[in-house]
Amino acid sequence: MRYNHKKGIAVIVLMAFGLCASGGVVKKEYSYAGMDGQSHQIEVCFPENHEPGGKAPCFVFFHGGGWVGGNLNAGRPFCEYLASRGMVALTANYSMHPKNELENLPAGESKKRICVMDGKTVVRWVKKHAQELGIDPEKMVVGGASAGGHISVLQMMDEQFNNPAESPAIKTDAQAFVLLCPAFTVPERDPAPDMSVFQWLKKKFPPTLFIVGETDKWKKASDLLIEKLAEAEADIEVWMGPQDGHMFFRTKDWITPTLIRIDEFLTENGFLEGPPALQPAETDRTLVRMNVQQ
């Protein structure tokens, strides 16, 4: 997969091995113990010549998949690009109940809880390893796509989502959210109210970027959340893919505009410096900024 770069900046090629060709981004693999008792992979992309003990901003990405599928591969385009811009960026797998076991969950239990609890563990793992990773734990951006967007937000909402084997001393707050077609559910349709983002709006949101598809079936809940965040005077920015649905940003004519928009949001909020390293191709689509009434 190739991205068009501005003149004088090398083309990044997303590769299956440890380096992004001329971008100089280095990948390393780590693991953590999940709520399902298994070891799960964390893939970290480091900027070129990055050293332990540094204070780089950090980006954590959670993949989508309906809380029952998907893997960390979905986060690579975002992590590799942001690492090329100077962030330490990581994408992680997390525990999920197998589909054939969902009907055996206890009454009132949600398939989402185990995912959110691992999300909290991942963020806590990153902060515990801040020195080794060379990051500033107070400059952390957490984001995700679809179910990963839900996990990103819920993991910092309440201590009930802690893994009981961990100390809650390390908080899992983020300094910004990046939510790509997030899979929130309107309150009246959510069978597990404590897993609803609307249950936890008492907690202050950091600056938040929403990128949504106009025809996405999940957009109704995002619209309601955006409305309530605007009423609370939260710092939110909303962009829409016209006439496109869920996870539209993964297509070849949307991925570069999406990366540019994420880059500009992070720059505006002090996580990056300078202009984006990408420019859209003639065939790329254009995101439309939505007016947020406060």
Steps between C-alpha positions, in 0.01 A plus 500: 500500500649836399424854600581812300740726685589862455810581300817422689339252742554128445216268407398267782439142398305295752688173531449179690849518647653723763573807291303740285741522208633855470288632789738350757218392732599207722250242625530292815267241647399475865231306686273528801267265689136543405179436691455174309820365652688518172800704390409773251725686259585868504676633191689825555626732227789724602623809314837483333789522749260501795668426833369357830453765764363751251182700535320439171121524487326164476212367290308183596264340246228238557362310203133438425314176439177514699676408826535143368746524209779695333867542585770760539583505127225761458706753691819475297432778247434746782786389723761487225403841371491666843834343592645655185376833641670452837251317721549162661191323364367158587218269401385218725296183502259444789288226660170409337239237575476246215176541307386148587524581872304825502169332574652350814594833658332565836175696491570872468862450400622671184743366244655847512629493858796267446613717206478823698686348796785400269494848350562638846781247551668605173496870589629420848774278347612788281522738794686244713755460218526872421876514570576197283275621219633854520162669537342771708205329677334840528490535121290198413246477219267200504292410197336227307257399231145375550504281815853628557363853531263380771786323679716814478248709689359243744843384619552836674149550630484306826705282731251213469670411171830419672663161471486386866858375470625855439555793729270791418773745603591568137211693349393440142398852407584623151583852389311456171271255322495410129174318422449350154139394435465420872246232590297661776142397572212736578395453866154357435647220287798406716441172690794573734462858630833502684674429168335803343708812454194703599515349850838663555464850362570638846868449423658783306597415142838612368517659152330251271503446124201322347517371142164352401327370188182672391311172450662307785240311706694594815491874422178564693671427831806705403273792411335480841834477678635796302192700594545425871872572489430832329251586774774429753734730303743218426772563242376289208561497126275307261567403137275294274549281196210605274279215377726241658431242768671316780881475485508695172840649586678170424446530123782622278338835422428576866806381694727792413239772576433321829868492595536867410201593714635302797840666451352849494289432810803373691706798386229743609504338844877504544591136437669557163684787333504626145285414198379147421744278311225409254304670229184359341504350153263630233279194550468545877170594658445803724382495859240761594521683830177490698377800694491425873256720690599589856 
